[in-house]
């Protein structure tokens, strides 16, 4: 279930780029990566970690450094795409198309790594 929802979140992230909702695309990219990592931790470790920290999850799974860096970038999106007081800006105004494309690309790489291990 976690994996299927991760794939759906990534698809929805891409759709939100098309519709110009860049902060939603970035949030869903983060969520896709989080759910994919949780799917693999459940499968490999038999445990669901209640966290939004993608680096923590990635380290538990032994992701390579380049993917840890992507997870670090995506983890920061969790708060700034949701709450105006996280960055001092309204998320709808602060995320650009380039941000959303980058976040979706990062999530795609994480999901591709996870998929090979599912």
Wavefront OBJ file of the C-alpha trace (Angstrom):
o trace
v 0.000 0.000 0.000
v 2.805 2.412 0.862
v 4.538 1.784 -2.467
v 1.356 2.228 -4.509
v 0.610 5.516 -2.767
v 4.194 6.684 -3.351
v 3.750 6.102 -7.086
v 0.410 7.947 -7.054
v 1.929 10.872 -5.145
v 4.716 11.149 -7.701
v 2.195 11.107 -10.541
v 0.164 13.812 -8.786
v 3.323 15.868 -8.240
v 3.929 15.855 -11.978
v 0.332 16.867 -12.674
v 0.672 19.815 -10.309
v 3.682 21.099 -12.230
v 1.493 21.159 -15.322
v -1.253 23.023 -13.463
v 1.192 25.552 -11.984
v 0.739 24.470 -8.365
v 4.465 24.259 -7.735
v 4.358 24.099 -3.945
v 1.903 21.172 -4.160
v 4.164 19.428 -6.668
v 7.113 19.817 -4.309
v 5.127 18.619 -1.305
v 3.886 15.560 -3.187
v 7.406 14.822 -4.414
v 8.572 14.775 -0.797
v 5.619 12.595 0.160
v 6.330 10.175 -2.683
v 9.917 9.716 -1.545
v 8.856 9.359 2.088
v 6.223 6.729 1.338
v 8.567 4.798 -0.943
v 11.239 4.698 1.745
v 8.661 3.638 4.319
v 7.463 0.870 1.998
v 10.985 -0.499 1.794
v 11.622 -0.193 5.536
v 8.449 -2.188 6.143
v 9.540 -4.832 3.635
v 13.206 -5.050 4.625
v 13.150 -4.167 8.331
v 9.596 -5.122 9.269
v 9.062 -1.733 10.834
v 7.230 1.514 10.084
v 9.097 4.557 11.334
v 6.787 7.485 12.160
v 8.992 10.250 10.808
v 9.168 12.721 7.951
v 12.984 12.703 8.028
v 13.967 11.142 4.731
v 17.652 11.051 5.644
v 16.867 8.961 8.718
v 14.872 6.505 6.597
v 17.491 6.472 3.846
v 20.289 5.756 6.315
v 18.302 2.852 7.773
v 18.127 1.411 4.256
v 21.718 2.118 3.263
v 21.071 4.471 0.360
v 24.227 5.783 -1.336
v 25.475 9.290 -0.524
v 24.122 10.903 -3.684
v 20.607 9.740 -2.754
v 21.101 10.769 0.881
v 21.789 14.273 -0.445
v 18.568 14.208 -2.485
v 16.665 13.009 0.587
v 18.131 15.863 2.616
v 16.920 18.355 0.024
v 13.443 16.796 -0.082
v 13.160 16.668 3.721
v 13.402 20.459 3.851
v 10.438 20.706 1.489
v 8.117 18.997 3.981
v 7.746 22.076 6.194
v 8.372 24.896 3.737
v 5.751 23.637 1.274
v 3.095 23.374 3.969
v 3.487 26.157 6.491
v 3.948 29.889 5.867
v 5.839 30.335 9.119
v 8.436 27.698 8.221
v 10.209 30.000 5.778
v 8.425 33.292 6.366
v 6.784 33.057 2.954
v 3.486 31.711 1.709
v 4.310 28.382 0.054
v 2.047 29.146 -2.912
v 4.179 32.224 -3.624
v 7.627 30.894 -2.849
v 7.953 27.693 -4.895
v 8.936 28.093 -8.529
v 8.546 25.783 -11.479
v 12.273 25.078 -11.289
v 11.908 24.110 -7.607
v 9.065 21.742 -8.409
v 10.881 20.149 -11.343
v 13.975 19.631 -9.201
v 11.987 18.134 -6.319
v 10.095 15.780 -8.630
v 13.344 14.713 -10.277
v 14.886 14.022 -6.859
v 11.872 11.963 -5.839
v 12.003 10.015 -9.103
v 15.595 9.000 -8.372
v 14.697 7.852 -4.867
v 11.701 5.881 -6.128
v 13.788 4.261 -8.859
v 16.309 3.059 -6.262
v 13.562 1.765 -3.996
v 11.708 0.051 -6.852
v 14.771 -2.057 -7.678
v 14.727 -3.348 -4.107
v 11.020 -3.959 -3.690
l 1 2 3 4 5 6 7 8 9 10 11 12 13 14 15 16 17 18 19 20 21 22 23 24 25 26 27 28 29 30 31 32 33 34 35 36 37 38 39 40 41 42 43 44 45 46 47 48 49 50 51 52 53 54 55 56 57 58 59 60 61 62 63 64 65 66 67 68 69 70 71 72 73 74 75 76 77 78 79 80 81 82 83 84 85 86 87 88 89 90 91 92 93 94 95 96 97 98 99 100 101 102 103 104 105 106 107 108 109 110 111 112 113 114 115 116 117 118
